[in-house]
């Protein structure tokens, strides 16, 4: 969640006008998706890439920031390819339970 907040704050003028936060739904999604280290690496890579896209060319520290971002991206990729989790997999278990309950109700009424 920290890297998502950092990505939301980086090069954002709203930081000086008020609070910059990530949405609660995004927090829940991050918590649900971080089930293993590969997922954590994929999420880190995603948000670091978002920061990389926000680096202004006119920034005097842009080169140093790009080097740091590049290092983090290489570390995320160092243990193999990134694996993203399919968000629809969260629907399978409730659907299977619902199907089982409906089947039980149908079979018990016969």
C-alpha positions as CSV (number, residue, x, y, z in Angstrom):
1,X,0.0,0.0,0.0
2,X,2.9,2.3,0.6
3,X,4.2,2.1,-3.0
4,X,0.6,2.8,-4.2
5,X,0.4,5.9,-2.0
6,X,3.9,7.0,-3.1
7,X,2.7,6.7,-6.8
8,X,-0.4,8.7,-6.0
9,X,1.7,11.4,-4.3
10,X,4.5,11.6,-6.8
11,X,4.4,14.7,-9.0
12,X,0.9,15.5,-7.8
13,X,0.1,19.1,-7.0
14,X,-2.8,18.0,-4.7
15,X,-0.2,17.1,-2.1
16,X,0.2,20.8,-1.3
17,X,-3.5,21.5,-1.2
18,X,-4.9,18.6,0.8
19,X,-4.7,14.9,1.4
20,X,-3.8,12.5,-1.2
21,X,-4.9,9.0,-0.4
22,X,-5.6,5.8,-2.3
23,X,-9.2,4.6,-2.4
24,X,-10.4,2.0,0.1
25,X,-11.4,-0.3,-2.7
26,X,-7.9,-0.1,-4.1
27,X,-6.5,-1.0,-0.6
28,X,-8.8,-4.0,-0.4
29,X,-7.7,-5.1,-3.9
30,X,-4.1,-4.8,-3.0
31,X,-4.6,-6.9,0.2
32,X,-6.5,-9.5,-1.7
33,X,-4.0,-9.7,-4.5
34,X,-0.9,-10.0,-2.4
35,X,-1.1,-13.7,-1.7
36,X,2.5,-14.5,-2.5
37,X,5.9,-12.9,-3.2
38,X,5.4,-13.0,-7.0
39,X,2.2,-11.0,-6.6
40,X,4.0,-8.5,-4.4
41,X,6.7,-8.1,-7.0
42,X,4.1,-7.6,-9.7
43,X,2.3,-4.9,-7.7
44,X,5.6,-3.1,-6.9
45,X,6.6,-3.2,-10.5
46,X,3.2,-1.8,-11.6
47,X,3.3,1.2,-9.2
48,X,7.0,1.9,-9.8
49,X,6.3,1.9,-13.5
50,X,3.5,4.4,-12.8
51,X,6.0,6.6,-11.0
52,X,8.4,6.3,-13.9
53,X,5.7,7.7,-16.3
54,X,5.2,10.7,-14.0
55,X,8.8,11.8,-13.9
56,X,9.0,15.2,-15.5
57,X,11.8,15.8,-18.0
58,X,12.4,19.3,-16.6
59,X,13.1,17.9,-13.1
60,X,16.8,18.4,-12.1
61,X,16.7,15.1,-10.3
62,X,14.9,13.2,-13.1
63,X,18.0,11.2,-14.0
64,X,18.6,10.0,-10.4
65,X,14.9,9.2,-10.0
66,X,14.9,7.1,-13.2
67,X,18.0,5.2,-12.0
68,X,16.3,4.4,-8.7
69,X,13.1,3.3,-10.6
70,X,15.1,1.2,-13.0
71,X,16.9,-0.5,-10.1
72,X,13.6,-1.3,-8.4
73,X,12.2,-2.7,-11.7
74,X,15.2,-4.9,-12.2
75,X,14.9,-6.2,-8.6
76,X,11.2,-7.0,-9.3
77,X,12.2,-8.9,-12.4
78,X,15.3,-10.6,-11.0
79,X,13.5,-13.8,-9.7
80,X,11.7,-14.5,-12.9
81,X,8.7,-13.2,-14.8
82,X,5.9,-11.4,-13.1
83,X,2.7,-13.3,-12.5
84,X,-0.4,-11.3,-12.2
85,X,-3.4,-12.7,-10.5
86,X,-6.7,-13.0,-12.4
87,X,-9.3,-11.0,-10.5
88,X,-12.1,-13.3,-11.6
89,X,-10.6,-16.1,-9.6
90,X,-12.1,-14.4,-6.5
91,X,-15.6,-15.2,-7.9
92,X,-15.1,-18.9,-8.4
93,X,-15.4,-19.9,-4.7
94,X,-18.7,-18.0,-3.9
95,X,-20.2,-19.3,-7.2
96,X,-19.2,-22.8,-6.3
97,X,-20.7,-22.5,-2.9
98,X,-23.9,-21.0,-4.3
99,X,-24.2,-23.8,-6.8
100,X,-23.7,-26.4,-4.1
101,X,-26.4,-24.8,-1.9
102,X,-28.8,-24.6,-4.7
103,X,-28.1,-28.2,-5.7
104,X,-28.6,-29.3,-2.1
105,X,-31.9,-27.5,-1.9
106,X,-33.1,-29.0,-5.2
107,X,-32.1,-32.5,-4.3
108,X,-33.5,-32.3,-0.8
109,X,-36.9,-31.2,-2.2
110,X,-37.3,-34.3,-4.4
